[in-house]
């Protein structure tokens, strides 16, 4: 009898294994618990908390060193927290506690500030007529370029109608020269409005067309009429001589790939005053005084998208843009505006209401080293914690800076004061 019972049980086990399989199950519950520092500057840190779906409670406590930063009711699986009030150049330990999970920790080191201590030197060029400089580029401490128009008297004492349009810094002084644009074998001399220096032997100059310095000679580059109309080139920006953009009057934008030019439709007739790119993002700003209008445009490939300027009054002009992607964006003109992300709902001006003068150009090395220049010689520096104005040393009684560049510990601004072109150099 025992034998038959054993056989029956064996048969049932085999049958069950063949016909009573368990239903397939999904993946195990996500029990991950992660704390990650996503960004940090001199005084703020941004942290992302990830809590897997396997946790039934989402109430957590975040501490910085021994101080409680926040008690958080987490919504969803990922939450971003901003922690303010940090000290520059300090390492903090963040700990996140969640019931039912082992505490997780991470460290964040805040950025250091940059020095506000500059020594200043000012140069004036031209002066026989309306001399002015419009743009500047720095190669190194002993080589920089500025462009515009500088008038001197000729040998008869009369104003030379052919302006000098290029000034070169050799580490000691600025030397000026006349750069011609050759058309049908004839040399034309006029103001140069913009430049981009990829290196000492690869420099592009913007007029209504372009001039290229190849280390040996200045060569005229005529833009196709299908790409560029009778508009001046107000700014050039790019990664190399085979990948750069030009912007100018009448809503003009074009791209050069090293071989051919492509016109980029902007959808506006406003004059573009500046273009800048970083980390794969490219932004350009445009405006006009009358009728009033302005815009911020993102350039992707050969197309543009307008970005909201809310809540900036349309009467306020935009002259320049500079940014570090997803950390800090600046637009300057009739005011100084900032946001941390292009997806933020509004540009902020309140804490940046640091000057009563119009601002014409913003450039920086990082988010803790930003320079803004403008009317009456306003010269501002953000060091990561505070703004400082140097107008007491850089002021212009009857003029304005039009552009600024920074390289290493050298910063150079150019513009005009009365009838003279002016260059102001700061070293730290």
VEXFIGU-833796 format. One line per field, with one value per residue (C-alpha): residue number from 1; residue in three letters; y, z, x negated. Coordinates in Angstrom, 2 decimals. Each point is the difference from the previous one (the first is absolute). Layout:
N
num: (NUM/...)
residu: (ALA/...)
v: (Y/...)
w: (Z/...)
u: (X/...)
# end
This chain:
428
num: (1/2/3/4/5/6/7/8/9/10/11/12/13/14/15/16/17/18/19/20/21/22/23/24/25/26/27/28/29/30/31/32/33/34/35/36/37/38/39/40/41/42/43/44/45/46/47/48/49/50/51/52/53/54/55/56/57/58/59/60/61/62/63/64/65/66/67/68/69/70/71/72/73/74/75/76/77/78/79/80/81/82/83/84/85/86/87/88/89/90/91/92/93/94/95/96/97/98/99/100/101/102/103/104/105/106/107/108/109/110/111/112/113/114/115/116/117/118/119/120/121/122/123/124/125/126/127/128/129/130/131/132/133/134/135/136/137/138/139/140/141/142/143/144/145/146/147/148/149/150/151/152/153/154/155/156/157/158/159/160/161/162/163/164/165/166/167/168/169/170/171/172/173/174/175/176/177/178/179/180/181/182/183/184/185/186/187/188/189/190/191/192/193/194/195/196/197/198/199/200/201/202/203/204/205/206/207/208/209/210/211/212/213/214/215/216/217/218/219/220/221/222/223/224/225/226/227/228/229/230/231/232/233/234/235/236/237/238/239/240/241/242/243/244/245/246/247/248/249/250/251/252/253/254/255/256/257/258/259/260/261/262/263/264/265/266/267/268/269/270/271/272/273/274/275/276/277/278/279/280/281/282/283/284/285/286/287/288/289/290/291/292/293/294/295/296/297/298/299/300/301/302/303/304/305/306/307/308/309/310/311/312/313/314/315/316/317/318/319/320/321/322/323/324/325/326/327/328/329/330/331/332/333/334/335/336/337/338/339/340/341/342/343/344/345/346/347/348/349/350/351/352/353/354/355/356/357/358/359/360/361/362/363/364/365/366/367/368/369/370/371/372/373/374/375/376/377/378/379/380/381/382/383/384/385/386/387/388/389/390/391/392/393/394/395/396/397/398/399/400/401/402/403/404/405/406/407/408/409/410/411/412/413/414/415/416/417/418/419/420/421/422/423/424/425/426/427/428)
residu: (UNK/UNK/UNK/UNK/UNK/UNK/UNK/UNK/UNK/UNK/UNK/UNK/UNK/UNK/UNK/UNK/UNK/UNK/UNK/UNK/UNK/UNK/UNK/UNK/UNK/UNK/UNK/UNK/UNK/UNK/UNK/UNK/UNK/UNK/UNK/UNK/UNK/UNK/UNK/UNK/UNK/UNK/UNK/UNK/UNK/UNK/UNK/UNK/UNK/UNK/UNK/UNK/UNK/UNK/UNK/UNK/UNK/UNK/UNK/UNK/UNK/UNK/UNK/UNK/UNK/UNK/UNK/UNK/UNK/UNK/UNK/UNK/UNK/UNK/UNK/UNK/UNK/UNK/UNK/UNK/UNK/UNK/UNK/UNK/UNK/UNK/UNK/UNK/UNK/UNK/UNK/UNK/UNK/UNK/UNK/UNK/UNK/UNK/UNK/UNK/UNK/UNK/UNK/UNK/UNK/UNK/UNK/UNK/UNK/UNK/UNK/UNK/UNK/UNK/UNK/UNK/UNK/UNK/UNK/UNK/UNK/UNK/UNK/UNK/UNK/UNK/UNK/UNK/UNK/UNK/UNK/UNK/UNK/UNK/UNK/UNK/UNK/UNK/UNK/UNK/UNK/UNK/UNK/UNK/UNK/UNK/UNK/UNK/UNK/UNK/UNK/UNK/UNK/UNK/UNK/UNK/UNK/UNK/UNK/UNK/UNK/UNK/UNK/UNK/UNK/UNK/UNK/UNK/UNK/UNK/UNK/UNK/UNK/UNK/UNK/UNK/UNK/UNK/UNK/UNK/UNK/UNK/UNK/UNK/UNK/UNK/UNK/UNK/UNK/UNK/UNK/UNK/UNK/UNK/UNK/UNK/UNK/UNK/UNK/UNK/UNK/UNK/UNK/UNK/UNK/UNK/UNK/UNK/UNK/UNK/UNK/UNK/UNK/UNK/UNK/UNK/UNK/UNK/UNK/UNK/UNK/UNK/UNK/UNK/UNK/UNK/UNK/UNK/UNK/UNK/UNK/UNK/UNK/UNK/UNK/UNK/UNK/UNK/UNK/UNK/UNK/UNK/UNK/UNK/UNK/UNK/UNK/UNK/UNK/UNK/UNK/UNK/UNK/UNK/UNK/UNK/UNK/UNK/UNK/UNK/UNK/UNK/UNK/UNK/UNK/UNK/UNK/UNK/UNK/UNK/UNK/UNK/UNK/UNK/UNK/UNK/UNK/UNK/UNK/UNK/UNK/UNK/UNK/UNK/UNK/UNK/UNK/UNK/UNK/UNK/UNK/UNK/UNK/UNK/UNK/UNK/UNK/UNK/UNK/UNK/UNK/UNK/UNK/UNK/UNK/UNK/UNK/UNK/UNK/UNK/UNK/UNK/UNK/UNK/UNK/UNK/UNK/UNK/UNK/UNK/UNK/UNK/UNK/UNK/UNK/UNK/UNK/UNK/UNK/UNK/UNK/UNK/UNK/UNK/UNK/UNK/UNK/UNK/UNK/UNK/UNK/UNK/UNK/UNK/UNK/UNK/UNK/UNK/UNK/UNK/UNK/UNK/UNK/UNK/UNK/UNK/UNK/UNK/UNK/UNK/UNK/UNK/UNK/UNK/UNK/UNK/UNK/UNK/UNK/UNK/UNK/UNK/UNK/UNK/UNK/UNK/UNK/UNK/UNK/UNK/UNK/UNK/UNK/UNK/UNK/UNK/UNK/UNK/UNK/UNK/UNK/UNK/UNK/UNK/UNK/UNK/UNK/UNK/UNK/UNK/UNK/UNK/UNK/UNK/UNK/UNK/UNK/UNK/UNK/UNK/UNK/UNK/UNK/UNK/UNK/UNK/UNK/UNK/UNK/UNK/UNK/UNK/UNK/UNK/UNK/UNK/UNK/UNK)
v: (0.00/2.33/-0.63/1.13/3.11/0.97/-0.45/2.03/2.85/-0.05/0.15/2.93/1.89/-0.52/0.98/3.10/0.99/-0.29/1.58/2.26/2.39/3.25/3.18/2.15/2.81/3.56/1.44/0.30/3.26/2.86/0.42/2.41/3.07/2.54/3.47/1.83/3.49/1.34/3.50/2.32/3.58/2.24/0.23/-2.58/-3.74/-1.92/-3.62/-2.65/-2.70/-3.24/-2.29/-3.30/-1.14/-2.74/2.47/0.57/3.19/3.01/2.31/0.72/2.26/1.70/1.26/1.98/-1.04/0.10/2.58/-1.05/1.53/-1.25/-2.56/-1.02/-1.74/-1.46/0.09/-2.53/-1.78/2.97/3.27/2.92/2.12/3.30/0.70/3.61/1.83/-1.96/1.47/0.13/-2.64/-2.32/-3.71/-1.09/-3.45/-0.54/-2.85/-1.17/-2.09/-1.97/-2.38/-3.57/0.77/0.39/3.63/1.22/2.70/2.09/2.88/3.37/2.54/3.55/2.10/2.53/3.67/1.80/3.07/3.48/1.50/1.48/2.57/2.15/1.61/2.14/0.81/2.44/-0.25/2.28/3.16/2.01/-0.90/-2.45/-2.85/-3.08/-3.67/-2.61/-3.38/-1.65/-3.44/-1.21/-2.70/0.27/2.60/1.31/-0.23/1.49/1.66/2.80/1.16/3.08/3.30/2.38/3.26/1.91/3.11/-0.50/1.71/3.18/0.25/-1.02/-2.95/-3.16/-1.32/-3.56/-1.20/-2.30/-2.95/-2.48/0.43/-2.71/-0.40/-1.25/-0.19/3.60/2.24/0.07/0.32/1.08/-0.84/0.24/-3.30/0.22/-1.88/-0.73/0.03/-0.40/0.79/3.24/0.54/1.39/1.17/0.21/-0.89/-3.59/-0.83/-3.44/-2.69/-3.58/-1.14/-3.79/0.44/2.54/-1.32/-0.50/3.14/1.01/3.63/1.12/3.02/-0.35/-2.94/-1.65/0.16/-3.01/0.19/-3.27/0.96/1.38/2.30/1.52/-1.63/1.32/-2.45/1.03/-1.40/-1.35/2.47/-2.88/-0.33/3.56/3.27/3.55/-0.43/0.47/-2.93/0.93/-3.11/-3.25/-3.12/-3.55/-3.04/0.06/1.47/-2.89/0.62/3.54/2.35/3.65/2.25/3.49/2.60/-0.78/-3.31/-1.49/-3.27/-2.24/-3.06/-0.94/-3.62/0.65/-0.40/1.62/2.50/-0.71/2.65/-0.60/1.41/1.83/1.14/3.53/3.23/1.19/0.49/-2.74/1.49/-3.07/-3.77/-2.40/-3.75/-2.54/-3.68/-0.52/2.93/3.19/3.17/3.31/3.24/2.72/3.31/3.39/3.35/1.04/-1.46/-1.81/-3.70/-2.68/-3.75/-2.92/-2.79/-3.50/-1.26/-3.74/-1.10/2.21/0.97/2.38/-0.02/3.13/-0.21/1.86/3.31/0.18/2.24/2.44/3.05/-0.09/3.58/-1.19/-0.78/-3.12/0.44/-3.11/-3.55/-2.37/-3.23/-3.26/-2.60/-0.87/2.03/3.69/2.05/3.76/2.46/3.64/3.26/2.50/-2.26/-3.07/-3.16/-3.54/-3.47/-3.37/-2.03/0.88/-1.91/2.42/1.98/3.46/2.04/1.65/3.52/0.87/-1.05/1.01/3.58/1.03/2.92/2.85/0.02/-1.97/-3.13/-1.06/-3.27/-2.89/-2.66/-2.35/-2.87/-1.80/0.74/1.44/2.27/2.20/3.47/2.52/3.34/2.91/3.69/2.64/-2.59/-2.31/-3.09/-2.70/-3.26/-2.91/-2.17/-2.67/1.80/3.72/2.59/2.79/3.10/1.51/3.09/2.13/-1.33/-0.82/2.78/1.93/3.54/-0.04/-3.51/-3.69/-3.38/-2.18/-3.34/-1.92/-3.14/-1.99/-2.45/-1.27/2.93/2.63/1.78/2.57/2.33/2.24/2.88/3.73/3.14/3.29/-0.22/-2.54/-3.77/-1.39/-3.25/-0.86/-2.95/-1.60/-2.52/-1.95)
w: (0.00/0.84/-3.44/-1.74/2.17/-0.88/-3.72/0.19/1.79/-2.51/-2.87/1.60/0.46/-3.64/-1.19/2.18/-1.36/-3.56/0.28/3.11/-0.66/1.99/-1.79/-1.23/2.42/-0.78/1.03/3.71/1.60/-0.46/3.42/-1.08/2.13/-1.51/0.95/-2.71/-0.26/-3.43/0.20/2.40/-0.09/2.64/2.24/-1.24/-0.62/-1.94/0.98/-1.59/2.11/-1.63/1.95/-1.56/-0.30/2.57/2.88/1.55/1.79/-1.68/2.96/0.24/1.91/-1.59/2.11/-0.96/2.37/3.28/-0.94/-1.27/-3.43/-0.62/0.89/-3.33/-1.12/-3.27/-2.97/-2.69/-0.23/-0.67/1.93/-0.38/3.01/0.11/3.07/0.45/2.42/-0.69/0.51/-2.98/-0.37/2.69/-0.06/1.49/0.80/-0.80/1.62/-0.99/2.42/-1.08/2.30/-1.04/-1.82/0.84/0.07/-3.13/-0.09/-2.59/0.02/-1.74/-0.27/-0.66/-2.58/1.12/-0.76/-2.53/0.85/-0.27/0.11/-3.38/-1.10/-2.87/-3.03/-2.61/-3.58/-2.50/-3.77/-2.87/0.84/-3.21/-0.58/1.39/0.96/1.70/0.61/-0.23/0.88/1.64/0.20/2.17/-1.06/3.07/2.27/-2.82/-2.95/-0.36/-2.75/-0.07/-3.01/-0.94/-1.64/1.07/-1.83/-0.05/-1.84/-3.19/-0.92/-0.99/3.36/-1.41/1.25/-1.84/-1.45/-0.01/3.59/1.84/0.92/1.88/3.23/1.16/3.52/0.14/3.77/0.32/-2.26/-2.56/-3.66/-2.54/-3.69/-2.98/-1.19/-3.51/-1.50/-3.63/-2.47/-3.73/0.59/1.86/3.69/2.21/3.55/2.51/3.55/1.22/2.35/1.36/0.16/1.11/0.62/0.01/0.25/-1.05/-3.59/-0.39/0.57/-1.57/-0.26/-0.60/-2.09/-2.51/-1.38/1.69/0.08/1.01/1.38/-0.65/1.62/-3.22/-1.56/0.31/-2.47/-1.04/0.50/-1.90/1.41/-2.48/-0.52/0.61/3.50/1.04/-1.14/0.44/3.76/2.25/2.04/3.66/1.61/-0.83/2.17/-0.68/0.95/-2.94/-3.43/-1.30/2.32/0.87/-0.08/-0.90/1.02/-1.11/-0.99/-1.40/1.84/-1.86/1.15/-2.02/0.61/-1.60/-0.08/-1.42/-3.59/-0.47/1.60/1.12/0.66/3.21/0.09/3.26/-0.64/1.17/-1.54/3.26/0.00/1.68/2.29/1.46/-0.31/2.43/0.44/2.61/0.67/-3.22/0.60/-2.08/0.84/-1.82/1.06/-2.12/0.51/-1.41/1.52/-2.14/-0.29/3.15/-0.14/1.20/0.01/1.24/-2.55/0.30/-3.06/-0.67/-3.20/-2.67/1.81/2.79/2.88/1.86/3.78/2.27/1.33/2.67/1.97/-1.64/-1.50/-3.83/0.08/1.58/-2.54/0.06/-0.92/1.25/1.31/1.86/1.93/1.46/-1.05/2.68/2.60/-0.85/-2.90/-0.37/-2.37/0.22/-1.61/1.66/3.05/1.28/0.01/1.10/0.29/0.99/-2.69/-3.28/1.26/2.93/-0.36/0.36/-0.38/3.28/0.41/3.67/1.49/-3.22/0.07/0.58/-2.40/-1.31/-3.32/-3.15/-0.36/-3.34/0.37/2.45/-0.04/2.57/0.70/2.33/2.14/2.67/-2.39/-2.06/-1.50/-1.24/-1.65/-1.16/-0.19/1.66/0.56/2.26/0.67/2.24/1.33/1.71/2.05/0.99/3.11/-0.73/-2.79/-0.13/-2.18/-1.13/-1.59/2.27/-1.87/-3.39/-0.41/-3.25/0.21/-3.38/-1.39/0.40/-0.22/-2.77/0.60/2.55/-0.09/2.68/-0.22/3.03/2.37/-2.73/-0.81/-2.83/-0.81/-3.07/-0.99/-0.53/2.08/-1.68/-3.37/1.07/-0.07/3.45/1.32/3.70/1.25/3.44/1.54/3.23)
u: (0.00/-2.82/-1.47/3.19/0.30/-3.61/0.63/3.21/-1.73/-2.83/2.47/1.81/-3.28/-0.97/3.49/-0.02/-3.40/1.31/3.43/0.00/-2.87/-0.06/1.10/-2.96/-0.92/-1.25/-3.34/-0.69/1.00/-2.49/-1.58/-2.75/-0.63/-2.40/-1.23/-1.96/-1.50/0.98/-1.47/-1.80/-1.24/-1.57/3.06/2.55/0.21/2.63/0.67/2.18/1.69/1.09/2.31/1.01/3.59/-0.60/0.19/3.40/-1.01/-1.51/-0.69/-3.71/-2.37/-3.00/-2.89/-3.08/-2.77/1.96/2.64/3.41/0.53/3.53/2.63/1.45/3.12/-1.19/2.35/-0.80/-3.31/-2.31/-0.13/-2.42/-0.92/-1.90/-2.12/-1.10/-2.24/-3.20/-3.43/-2.36/-2.72/1.39/0.78/3.32/1.38/3.68/1.92/3.47/2.08/3.07/1.93/-0.60/-3.24/-3.67/-1.12/-1.77/-2.68/-1.79/-2.45/0.10/-2.81/1.10/-1.82/-2.55/0.47/-2.18/-2.01/1.47/-3.51/-0.94/-2.52/1.23/-1.60/1.78/-1.02/1.52/-0.38/1.03/1.83/-0.14/3.65/2.57/-2.31/1.44/-0.76/2.75/-1.46/-3.02/-1.62/-2.90/-2.45/-2.27/-1.63/-2.16/2.38/3.48/2.03/2.56/2.01/1.97/-0.94/-2.76/-0.60/-3.28/-1.13/-1.95/-3.27/1.86/1.72/3.36/2.04/-1.01/3.25/-1.35/0.34/-2.32/2.19/-2.22/-1.99/-2.41/-1.40/-3.59/-0.35/-1.18/2.06/2.79/-1.00/2.60/0.26/2.30/1.49/1.49/2.88/-0.82/2.84/-0.61/-3.64/0.65/-0.76/2.76/-0.60/2.81/0.93/-0.25/2.88/-0.85/-2.65/-0.57/-3.58/-0.37/-3.77/-2.63/0.04/3.74/2.05/3.31/1.10/3.58/0.94/2.87/-1.96/-2.98/-3.78/-2.10/-3.54/-1.86/-3.29/-1.43/2.56/3.46/2.38/3.42/2.89/3.11/3.22/2.58/2.84/2.41/-1.46/-0.80/1.47/-1.33/-0.28/-2.98/-1.30/0.37/-1.46/-1.77/-0.13/-1.08/-2.02/-2.41/-0.55/2.12/2.93/1.03/3.00/0.42/2.88/0.91/2.53/3.44/0.37/-2.98/-1.59/-2.33/-2.18/-3.32/-1.19/-3.44/1.17/3.40/2.36/3.56/2.62/1.97/3.51/0.64/3.56/-0.81/-1.24/-1.54/-3.77/-1.99/-2.64/-1.69/-0.34/-1.64/-0.15/-1.09/0.58/1.94/2.36/-0.10/1.92/0.35/1.68/1.57/1.78/0.81/0.79/2.95/2.46/-1.14/-0.65/-2.41/-0.50/-2.07/-0.49/-1.40/-1.88/0.02/-1.67/1.52/3.18/0.99/2.47/1.01/-0.29/2.37/-1.30/2.72/0.40/-2.45/1.71/-0.24/-1.24/-3.27/-2.72/-2.21/-3.65/-1.77/0.38/-2.33/0.58/-1.21/2.59/2.56/-1.86/0.20/1.37/-0.45/1.66/-1.10/1.03/2.30/-0.24/-1.84/2.11/-0.79/1.49/-1.46/1.72/1.67/3.03/0.40/3.20/-1.51/-3.16/-1.00/-1.33/0.51/-3.35/-1.76/1.22/-3.60/-0.42/2.10/-1.87/0.71/-2.11/-1.41/-1.93/-0.24/-2.72/-1.48/-2.38/2.40/3.04/-2.30/-1.92/2.35/-0.58/2.55/-0.87/2.08/0.73/-2.18/-2.72/1.99/-2.11/1.53/-1.42/1.81/-2.37/2.51/1.28/0.09/0.00/-2.56/0.01/-3.31/1.50/-2.16/-3.05/1.54/2.56/0.51/1.30/1.70/-0.06/0.65/-1.65/1.34/-1.72/-2.06/-2.15/-1.79/-2.87/-1.92/-0.40/0.30/3.24/0.29/2.89/0.24/2.24/-0.04/-0.28/0.83/-1.79/-2.62/-0.05/-0.74/-1.47/0.02/-2.04/0.25/-2.44/0.22)
# end
